[in-house]
């Protein structure tokens, strides 16, 4: 079933959204992108004459905690939706069931943070540090058992289920995946946001126009190894940048000074270089670096060859020669995936490389390429540079996007398609 086809008139929809928004110390929302992203889905249901029961998590609570209460976002949600929104201060309590049952067409109910219950994630809590394996196993079995009741209760509030939380689609949690089995195929669907995300991933994975270039940045090879290996089977060009650069440089005998490096991943880096060459993938690495004499925005800076970094200096961004090489590869591409900055973009003086990559992607997109930007930091980059409108799609998913691109089946997606 698709959300567009479904008529919600007179129906109650349980909508799993990702309202995991950043809050400041006064509980003011500092970035409401995720809330706005779910509005088309919520508004369609309400406009059809349906009612919505909204479920989300906020942060990583270990139990009930005021700090993680969704009541903090309630006023803003009312404003965005332009209607009154009720609140159930416990997603499992009697209040939630009564309020859900009494919902009239066009009304909305926000449930308290689903992760106040361990059952949402299905992971035991409060285990002593020295718990034995047996105790751990028993606790896991117990929470998995009570998770069934938890999931069933959430499902009982509604006639249909809509998943619009791409950010948690890689988790087999109660409200993101398990709940779907309580609804038949005609009564469960993706929300508009989730549909768009699934389509964008599909385009990058299965409808590839070549050359296909992936730009992988960020700090560590170890956290991106699976995706890099997977991409080697798909891409024509693989740009590896950011902090990962220096593990590759050192592995090849270069001098990297104090630059970030994973010494236990040197062999892995060489292995990736070998695999790329065997597969005919053009693996592109930096040739020069913008270096700093300390890890600070105010550090003294300079430029040098990437493999000749002086002893007490470190590479915090790519240099101009590298920018030109990356830009040429990117501009000649027809499909582009960008994940992770070229340098420490949080420091204003080391944003230049990431900006040049973003600009090259915008240029390629103007020339007809499909470009997908995803994963927290590269999204922050395009937003910071005001270039988000110039790329084809900016994903709201971090981990979920990477896992999808690794070729993994995301439980949240599978549960709707089953
Ligand atoms: P990740 O979370 O793995 O995507 O990495 C993103 C982080 O990598 C950002 O916080 C960047 O500051 C950091 N990063 C990028 N380049 C470097 C570098 N040359 N040295 C240290 N950190 C870096």
Boltz pocket constraint, residues with backbone or C-beta under 6 A from the ligand:
constraints:
  - pocket:
      binder: B
      contacts: [[A, 217], [A, 218], [A, 219], [A, 220], [A, 223], [A, 242], [A, 243], [A, 244], [A, 260], [A, 315], [A, 316], [A, 317], [A, 339], [A, 340], [A, 341], [A, 342], [A, 343], [A, 344], [A, 345], [A, 346], [A, 377]]
      max_distance: 6.0
